Amino acid sequence: MCKKNFIKLFTIISLITLIFIVYLIFNRGNIQITVLDGFSDSPLNGARVVIAETGEEFYTDKTGKTPIISVPIIPNIAHDLILFENTGTVTLLVYHNGYEPYALFYTNITNGFRNGPVIRLFPHGASGDEPFAVVEAPNKEWTKKILEKFDK
């Protein structure tokens, strides 16, 4: 009997894992990131942008833009437990020679195309040699809905 239960549990876990993998493969959004110098707003050519969840790397061109990047829409389960959010998030890591590293957590991803975010990098020493760590606010519509949900 124990072996049958184990097989059932293994099968259920395998199916859930497969469904999640298929979801991540087909549920994607597109973003194009712009990287600028934080003081002059000049575009930074050759900045390296890493999507932490996938390990993929992209480089900016002379306009400071990455190519259009297809990224998985990874649901924010903590948000969904409070109020369903039809978006996902990824983590962006940005590097450029002579500049402090930059991490943007919870970058909003939706179906379709997002022109952004715009990342401003600052030269080494401008922040006391500390990397920049920023958290992007949730989608504005979701924010309005959650505020309304708990408004008395």
N, C-alpha and C positions, 0 to 999 in steps of 0.2 A: 504494500500500500504506500509506503514512504517513497519508493522509487517512482510510482505513478504521479504522486504529488509533485515531486521534484521535476519530472518531465513536463507536467502542466505549467508549473511556475516558470521553468526555463523557456517554454514556448511562448508564454504571455510576455515575458521580458523581451524576448527576441522580436516579437511582433511590435511591441511598443517602440523598441529601438529602431526597427526598420521604418515604421511610420514617421518617427522623428527625423531620420536621415532623409527620407523622401521629401518631407516638409521643408527641410533646410535646402535641399537641392532645387526645388521648384518655387519656393516662396522667397523671391529675391527683389531687391530694389536697386536703383542706380543712383550713384552720387558722383559729383565732380568737385573735388576739393581745391581750394585756392590757398596758396601759402604766400604770405607777404612779410616784408621786413616790418617789425613792430613799431619802429620810429618813423620811417619814411613812407610806409605803405607801398613800397616798390615791390614788384613781383620777384619771388626767389626762384631762379632756375636751378634745377637739380636737387630740390628738397626730396628726401626719401619719406614716403608715407607708407606705414605698415598697418594693415588690418590685423589686429592682434588675434582675433578669433580664427582667422584662416591662415595667418602667417604670410599672406601675399604682400608684395612690395610694389610700389608704383613711384614714379618720379615726375616732378613737375617740369613743365616746359618753360620757355622764355616769358610766358604770360603768367607764370606762377600756378598754372592749373595742371591737375593730373588728367590722364585720360578719363573717360566715363568708366566708373568702376561698378561692376555688378557684385553686390554683397548680400549675404543671407539676412533675412529678417528674423532675428533671434528674439523671441518674445521676452519681455521683462515680467517674469512670473510674480515678482513681488507686487508690481502694479496690478497685474491681472487678478490677484487675490482680493484687491480692494474694489477695482472697477476695470472691466475689460478694456484693453487698449489695443487698437488695431494697428500697432506699429511695433517695431523692434529696435534693438540698439546694438551697436558695435563699438569697439574701442579703437581710436586712431592714435598712432604714435608717429610723431613727425621729427625728422632729424635733418640738419644741414650743417656743413662745416662752418665753424665760427659762431654758431648759435646754440643757445640752450635747448635741450630736448623738450618736447611738448607732448603731453598725453591728454587727449580729449575722451573722457569716459561717457558712456551712455549717449553716443551720437545717434540721433533719431533716424530711423530708416523706415520708409513706407514703400508700398507698391508704387511704381512709377519712377520719376526722375526728381532728384533734389540737386539744385545748383548751390553747392555749399557743403559744409561750412567753410568759412574763411578763417584761416589760422594765421595768427601774427606771431612770428618768432622774434626773439630779442637776442642781441649779441651776448656772447659769454661775458659774465661779470655784471650784466645789467640787473640780474635778480639775485646777486650774491652767490653765483654759481649753483643755484638750485634749479632743478627742472620745473617747468610749468606743468601743473596738474589741474585740469579744469573739468567740471561736470556740466554737461549740457542739460538745460531744463527740459522737462517732458513737453510733448506736443501741446500747443496752446488750447486746442479744442478739448483734449483730455483733461487738462488743468481746469478749464471752466466747468466741465461736467463733474469732476470730483469735488470742486468747491460748492457747486449746487447741491450735490448729494448730501453733504453734511451741514448745509446751511439750515439754521433753525428759525 
